[in-house]
Amino acid sequence: MKLFTKVALVSAVAISSNAMAMQAMDDAALSATTGQDGISIGIGISKIEIDKLHVFDGDGLAAKGAAGDPGFGGTGTTGAITLNNVVVGANAASLLASHNLADITIDTDGGAGSPFLNVAAEVSGLTIDLGKIEVNDATGSAGAYVAGTGSAEILSGLSLKTGKLTANIQLGNTPQGAMIKLDGAMTGGLEINDLAIKDAANGGYIVLGGIKLNDTGDTDLALDADVAVKPEGLAITALKNAAGTDIYIKQVVLGGGTGFVPKSGATAAVPGTGTGSGSIGDVAISGLKVFNGAGAANAGAVITISGH
């Protein structure tokens, strides 16, 4: 019994000393143990659903001109763009190895006197489905707008399919040259399907069965794009690939009597068969290159978004 008691006592002392040693580990020791400082976040979401998303324009369009003039019809009252039934899910054919929606790594750096926060993100391929997109009237005031019941359809809906992508975000100083840098390649390119634009006044549609974008001579789409926040607005520079971009548009219908039938749980939307819904055929564009200045060094389209 005495021998057992001594063994138990020695074991307790050993365990206690080890526990104390673990409590005394500082950040440097933890860094050596894990191999890296910083924060890693895995976002494990399989699907996101939004019933309605409203974007309000508080002052509407100012009145000008007479009936029939370009831009006529403004009343200076609040309006809204409404997206119905937004569903974002994972593209099973293009998932991250972790099967997360996104994996994020966050680090801070002294930057030789110009410190910055670096956020590196990997995002799984996505499927994005939108229901009807419309414009609404609205009531209320800034901070408390409410969409009204008056509406006019713009799009009968659309779906997008993306491949995996990587994005690097720098906040504070931006030694990489832009706040957000998209890099890598979107495996399988970018697909936009089931797009139908409606002329609400006259009742017809422009229907595009599908749009596929990929690099010229490749099946993937390079993600060489920059997003910067400038005094004049959000500036997005894209389509910088020197080889060009191929665009294929299938099932083009001009003047269709109906748009795409709402999905409502169906596996795919299909265009309606109203009067004038015959397709004029497919359209292919090869080697599209755009420039925002003189010379090849200025390849890419610059899109600036701001309020007015």
C-alpha positions as CSV (number, residue, x, y, z in Angstrom):
1,M,0.0,0.0,0.0
2,K,2.9,2.4,0.9
3,L,4.5,1.6,-2.5
4,F,1.2,2.4,-4.3
5,T,0.9,5.7,-2.3
6,K,4.4,6.8,-3.3
7,V,3.8,6.0,-7.0
8,A,0.5,7.9,-7.0
9,L,2.2,10.9,-5.3
10,V,5.1,11.0,-7.8
11,S,2.6,10.7,-10.7
12,A,0.6,13.6,-9.3
13,V,3.7,15.8,-9.0
14,A,4.7,15.0,-12.5
15,I,1.3,15.8,-13.9
16,S,1.1,19.0,-11.9
17,S,4.5,20.2,-13.2
18,N,3.6,19.4,-16.8
19,A,0.3,21.4,-16.4
20,M,2.2,24.4,-15.0
21,A,4.7,24.2,-17.9
22,M,1.8,24.3,-20.3
23,Q,0.2,27.3,-18.6
24,A,3.5,29.2,-18.8
25,M,3.8,28.9,-22.7
26,D,3.7,32.3,-24.3
27,D,2.7,33.4,-27.9
28,A,6.2,32.7,-29.2
29,A,6.1,29.1,-27.9
30,L,2.6,28.6,-29.3
31,S,3.8,29.9,-32.6
32,A,6.7,27.4,-32.7
33,T,4.2,24.6,-31.8
34,T,1.6,25.5,-34.5
35,G,4.1,26.7,-37.1
36,Q,2.3,30.0,-37.8
37,D,0.8,33.0,-36.1
38,G,-2.4,34.6,-37.4
39,I,-6.0,33.5,-37.5
40,S,-7.6,30.9,-39.8
41,I,-11.4,30.7,-40.3
42,G,-13.4,28.1,-42.2
43,I,-16.9,29.0,-43.2
44,G,-19.0,25.8,-43.4
45,I,-22.2,26.9,-45.0
46,S,-23.9,24.7,-47.6
47,K,-26.6,27.2,-48.7
48,I,-27.8,30.7,-48.3
49,E,-31.4,31.8,-49.1
50,I,-32.8,35.4,-49.2
51,D,-36.5,35.9,-49.9
52,K,-36.1,39.6,-51.0
53,L,-33.2,42.0,-51.4
54,H,-34.1,45.7,-51.9
55,V,-31.7,48.5,-53.1
56,F,-33.4,51.9,-52.5
57,D,-33.0,55.1,-54.5
58,G,-34.2,57.8,-52.1
59,D,-34.6,60.7,-54.6
60,G,-35.6,58.7,-57.7
61,L,-35.1,60.4,-61.1
62,A,-35.6,64.1,-61.6
63,A,-38.3,65.2,-64.0
64,K,-37.2,66.5,-67.4
65,G,-38.3,66.8,-71.0
66,A,-41.6,65.9,-72.5
67,A,-43.3,62.6,-73.3
68,G,-41.1,60.7,-75.8
69,D,-37.8,62.4,-74.8
70,P,-34.9,60.3,-73.6
71,G,-35.1,60.0,-69.8
72,F,-38.7,61.3,-69.6
73,G,-40.9,60.1,-66.8
74,G,-39.0,61.0,-63.6
75,T,-41.0,62.0,-60.6
76,G,-38.2,62.4,-58.1
77,T,-39.8,59.9,-55.8
78,T,-38.3,56.9,-54.0
79,G,-37.9,53.6,-55.9
80,A,-36.2,50.3,-55.4
81,I,-34.6,47.4,-57.2
82,T,-35.9,44.1,-55.8
83,L,-34.2,40.7,-56.1
84,N,-36.5,37.8,-55.3
85,N,-35.6,34.3,-54.1
86,V,-31.8,34.6,-54.0
87,V,-30.2,31.2,-53.4
88,V,-26.4,30.7,-53.1
89,G,-25.0,27.2,-52.8
90,A,-21.9,25.2,-53.5
91,N,-21.0,24.0,-57.0
92,A,-20.4,20.3,-56.3
93,A,-18.0,20.1,-59.3
94,S,-15.7,22.8,-57.9
95,L,-15.3,22.5,-54.2
96,L,-12.4,23.4,-51.9
97,A,-10.6,20.4,-50.4
98,S,-12.1,21.3,-47.0
99,H,-15.6,21.4,-48.5
100,N,-16.1,24.7,-46.8
101,L,-17.8,27.6,-48.6
102,A,-14.7,29.6,-47.9
103,D,-11.4,29.3,-46.0
104,I,-9.9,32.5,-44.7
105,T,-6.4,33.3,-43.3
106,I,-5.8,36.6,-41.5
107,D,-2.4,38.2,-40.8
108,T,-1.1,41.6,-39.8
109,D,2.2,42.9,-41.0
110,G,4.3,45.9,-39.9
111,G,5.0,46.8,-43.5
112,A,8.3,48.6,-42.8
113,G,6.4,51.4,-41.2
114,S,3.3,51.1,-43.3
115,P,1.3,48.4,-41.5
116,F,-1.6,46.5,-43.0
117,L,-4.1,43.7,-42.5
118,N,-3.9,40.8,-45.0
119,V,-6.9,38.5,-45.5
120,A,-6.3,35.6,-47.9
121,A,-9.5,33.8,-48.9
122,E,-10.2,30.7,-51.0
123,V,-13.9,30.3,-52.1
124,S,-15.5,27.2,-53.4
125,G,-17.3,27.2,-56.7
126,L,-20.8,28.6,-56.3
127,T,-24.2,28.2,-57.9
128,I,-26.3,31.4,-57.6
129,D,-30.0,31.4,-58.5
130,L,-32.1,34.6,-58.7
131,G,-35.8,34.7,-59.1
132,K,-37.7,37.6,-60.7
133,I,-35.8,40.9,-60.6
134,E,-38.1,44.0,-60.6
135,V,-38.4,47.6,-59.8
136,N,-40.8,48.8,-57.0
137,D,-42.2,52.0,-55.7
138,A,-41.3,52.7,-52.1
139,T,-42.4,54.8,-49.1
140,G,-40.7,56.1,-45.9
141,S,-37.5,58.1,-45.4
142,A,-33.8,57.4,-45.3
143,G,-33.0,54.7,-42.8
144,A,-36.6,53.4,-42.9
145,Y,-37.6,52.8,-46.6
146,V,-40.3,50.2,-47.3
147,A,-40.9,48.7,-50.8
148,G,-44.4,49.2,-52.1
149,T,-46.7,46.9,-54.1
150,G,-46.3,48.7,-57.5
151,S,-43.8,46.8,-59.5
152,A,-42.5,46.1,-63.0
153,E,-40.4,43.1,-64.0
154,I,-36.9,43.6,-65.4
155,L,-35.6,40.0,-65.5
156,S,-37.5,36.8,-65.2
157,G,-34.5,35.5,-63.3
158,L,-31.1,34.0,-64.0
159,S,-28.5,31.5,-62.6
160,L,-24.7,31.7,-62.4
161,K,-22.2,29.0,-61.9
162,T,-18.6,29.8,-60.8
163,G,-15.5,27.8,-60.2
164,K,-13.1,28.0,-57.3
165,L,-11.4,31.4,-56.8
166,T,-8.8,33.0,-54.5
167,A,-8.9,36.6,-53.3
168,N,-6.4,38.6,-51.3
169,I,-7.6,41.6,-49.4
170,Q,-5.4,44.2,-47.8
171,L,-6.8,46.9,-45.4
172,G,-4.9,49.8,-44.0
173,N,-2.0,50.2,-46.4
174,T,-2.1,48.2,-49.7
175,P,1.4,47.2,-50.9
176,Q,-0.2,44.8,-53.4
177,G,-1.5,47.8,-55.3
178,A,-5.3,47.4,-54.7
179,M,-7.6,46.6,-51.8
180,I,-8.7,43.3,-53.4
181,K,-6.7,41.1,-55.8
182,L,-8.5,38.2,-57.5
183,D,-6.0,35.5,-58.7
184,G,-5.9,32.0,-60.0
185,A,-8.4,30.6,-62.5
186,M,-12.1,29.8,-62.4
187,T,-12.1,26.1,-63.3
188,G,-14.5,25.5,-66.2
189,G,-15.0,29.3,-66.8
190,L,-18.0,31.4,-65.8
191,E,-21.6,30.4,-66.7
192,I,-24.7,32.6,-66.7
193,N,-27.9,30.8,-67.6
194,D,-31.6,31.4,-68.0
195,L,-31.4,35.2,-68.5
196,A,-34.6,36.9,-69.8
197,I,-34.8,40.7,-70.0
198,K,-38.4,42.1,-70.1
199,D,-39.7,45.3,-71.8
200,A,-42.5,45.8,-69.3
201,A,-44.2,48.5,-71.4
202,N,-44.5,46.3,-74.5
203,G,-44.5,42.8,-73.0
204,G,-41.6,41.2,-75.0
205,Y,-38.4,39.6,-73.8
206,I,-34.7,39.3,-74.8
207,V,-33.9,35.7,-73.8
208,L,-30.4,34.3,-73.5
209,G,-30.3,30.6,-72.8
210,G,-26.8,30.7,-71.5
211,I,-23.5,32.7,-71.6
212,K,-20.1,31.0,-71.1
213,L,-16.9,33.0,-70.6
214,N,-13.4,31.4,-70.7
215,D,-9.9,32.4,-71.7
216,T,-9.1,32.2,-75.4
217,G,-7.5,28.8,-76.1
218,D,-8.5,27.5,-72.6
219,T,-11.5,26.1,-70.8
220,D,-10.9,28.1,-67.6
221,L,-11.3,31.8,-66.9
222,A,-8.3,33.6,-65.4
223,L,-9.1,35.7,-62.3
224,D,-6.7,38.6,-62.8
225,A,-8.8,41.4,-61.4
226,D,-8.3,44.4,-59.0
227,V,-10.8,46.1,-56.8
228,A,-9.8,49.5,-55.4
229,V,-11.6,52.2,-53.4
230,K,-10.8,55.6,-54.9
231,P,-12.3,59.0,-54.0
232,E,-14.5,58.9,-57.1
233,G,-15.9,55.4,-56.2
234,L,-15.3,51.7,-56.3
235,A,-13.0,50.9,-59.3
236,I,-13.0,47.3,-60.7
237,T,-10.4,46.4,-63.3
238,A,-11.1,43.1,-65.1
239,L,-10.6,41.2,-68.4
240,K,-6.8,41.8,-68.3
241,N,-5.9,38.5,-70.0
242,A,-3.5,39.3,-72.9
243,A,-4.7,36.3,-74.9
244,G,-8.3,37.5,-74.8
245,T,-11.6,36.1,-73.6
246,D,-14.1,33.9,-75.5
247,I,-17.8,34.4,-75.0
248,Y,-20.4,32.0,-76.2
249,I,-24.1,32.9,-76.1
250,K,-26.7,30.2,-76.8
251,Q,-30.4,30.2,-77.6
252,V,-30.8,33.9,-78.4
253,V,-34.5,35.0,-78.6
254,L,-35.5,38.5,-79.5
255,G,-39.1,39.5,-78.8
256,G,-40.1,36.3,-76.9
257,G,-43.6,36.3,-75.6
258,T,-42.6,34.8,-72.2
259,G,-39.3,34.6,-70.3
260,F,-38.1,31.7,-68.3
261,V,-40.5,29.7,-66.3
262,P,-39.7,30.2,-62.5
263,K,-37.7,27.3,-61.1
264,S,-40.0,26.6,-58.1
265,G,-38.0,23.6,-57.2
266,A,-37.4,22.4,-60.8
267,T,-34.0,21.2,-61.7
268,A,-33.7,23.8,-64.5
269,A,-35.6,26.8,-65.8
270,V,-36.9,26.6,-69.4
271,P,-37.9,29.4,-71.7
272,G,-41.6,29.9,-72.5
273,T,-43.1,29.3,-75.9
274,G,-45.2,32.5,-76.4
275,T,-45.5,34.3,-79.7
276,G,-42.1,35.3,-81.1
277,S,-40.2,32.9,-78.9
278,G,-38.2,31.3,-81.7
279,S,-34.4,31.5,-81.3
280,I,-32.3,33.4,-83.9
281,G,-29.4,31.0,-83.1
282,D,-26.2,31.1,-81.0
283,V,-23.6,33.8,-80.9
284,A,-19.8,33.3,-80.4
285,I,-17.2,36.0,-79.7
286,S,-13.5,34.9,-79.8
287,G,-10.5,36.7,-78.5
288,L,-12.2,39.7,-77.0
289,K,-9.6,42.2,-75.7
290,V,-10.3,45.6,-74.0
291,F,-8.0,48.4,-73.1
292,N,-8.4,51.4,-70.7
293,G,-5.6,53.4,-72.3
294,A,-3.0,53.4,-75.0
295,G,-0.8,50.3,-75.2
296,A,-1.0,46.7,-74.0
297,A,0.1,47.7,-70.5
298,N,-3.4,49.1,-70.0
299,A,-5.3,45.9,-70.8
300,G,-8.6,45.5,-69.0
301,A,-11.9,47.2,-68.4
302,V,-12.2,49.7,-65.5
303,I,-15.6,49.9,-64.0
304,T,-16.3,52.7,-61.5
305,I,-19.3,52.5,-59.2
306,S,-20.4,55.5,-57.1
307,G,-23.5,57.2,-55.8
308,H,-24.9,60.4,-57.4
